[in-house]
Amino acid sequence: MAGSRVTIVDIAREVGLSAVTVSCALNGTGRVSAGTAARIKQAAERLGYVTNRAARSLRGSRIGAFGLYIPPAVRNIAFYMDFAFGVSDGAALAGNDLTLFARTSTGARSFQVDGAIAIDPRPDDPVVGALLASGTPTISVGRYEGRNAEAIRGTLVARHAELQTEILDHLYRRGRRRPALIAVDDATSSWATDSRQTFTRWCTAHGIEPFVRAVDLDAAPRQVVAAVTAALDTGGTDALVCAAQGLAAQGQIIVEGRGLTIGRDLDLASFAGAVGVEIDNPLVSAIDLAPLAYGFAAAELLDDVLASPARAHEHRWFDGTRVHLAT
């Protein structure tokens, strides 16, 4: 850990527990047994974990709240709700409340927070633009390329492209040469755009004609059926790759309803696995995006940024995501 600040995620990895459990133990909240709490505190001391005392010393002149902006189009997706809970745990550990911005336009009101987290922001998002224009210290989870992008104080990014490529390479090793992507509308988030681009680049590099069918983020079953059917009926698709949470689970039902066997007739994968139906499903290769730990790491980054107002832009990788490969 030398050379960088030890984080909650580091401790969680050391003791083999979730970041949320570690946070509760260190913060004295939640239901954590005395034995587990002692083991966590011992690991924290051994690794050299310290709370952000500089930030605490500034608390008297601060509001005591972090802000979180989630694009309206994705607020009903489980990943973003879990991410928000992770941010809440991180904010609590730092001695802050959490404000979830409900507005969808700039309006005339100021932002009553010490700093803000914006996840998967679109370049033209008016609320992110207003945050930056107001001088509110803001970090981006995922890239931001809009107006005033230079004002972003920090960026936290998971290695999505690497993980998605690992999934696609796995399919290729299994002999799959005609994958199809069930994507989501690019207008929803920067992640949706990046995922489609990763798939397209990979196909081009392997001499494969990319096949992509997009659905709405809140697509009705009929729309999902139409997209999957188009993939299966066009060009002999032998691998179905689904971008959004839950799409692979729906795809499994459709595929098996046509009398096809997953793992034999075609493979199934998810770029954003849903707990219980895609992650740990032996028939689905899925990426566990670890939203609780991701949100916690975002809160830690914002806390560090607020503790050192003069620090340069900081880029951090989030390495809590995992790939589960079907065999």
Secondary structure, DSSP 8 states (H G I E B T S, - for coil): -TTS---HHHHHHHHTS-HHHHHHHHHT-SS--HHHHHHHHHHHHHHT----HHHHHTGGGS--EEEEE--GGGTTSHHHHHHHHHHHHHHHHTT-EEEE---SS--S----SSEEEEES--TT-HHHHHHHHTT--EEEES---STTGGG--EEEEE-HHHHHHHHHHHHHHTT---EEEEEE-TTS-HHHHHHHHHHHHHHHHTT---EEEEE-TT--HHHHHHHHHHHHHSS---EEEE-STTHHHHHHHHHHHTT--BTTTBEEEESS--BTTTBT-TTEEEEE--HHHHHHHHHHHHHHHHH-TT---EEEEE---EEE---
